[in-house]
């Protein structure tokens, strides 16, 4: 019987550790810091491309995709709710 209790305790501890990891990852995925980092990286890559390609106003024009990214992250939670309510079937 003690072996079974020890095994159950290990399984419970494993589940708790997994839940903590999942919560941490979810917090990162939905954080403003992550969104800001991705927007800045997007801006930097697009500016670099525009400069290399010799396109006009690279610093201004690169704002469009970076702002589009931020806008898309703001609208995604709405679409997630719709998807969960109307399309996701367990």
Secondary structure as GFF3:
##gff-version 3
##sequence-region A 1 90
A	DSSP	alpha_helix	2	29	.	.	.	ID=ss1
A	DSSP	alpha_helix	32	53	.	.	.	ID=ss2
A	DSSP	alpha_helix	58	86	.	.	.	ID=ss3
###
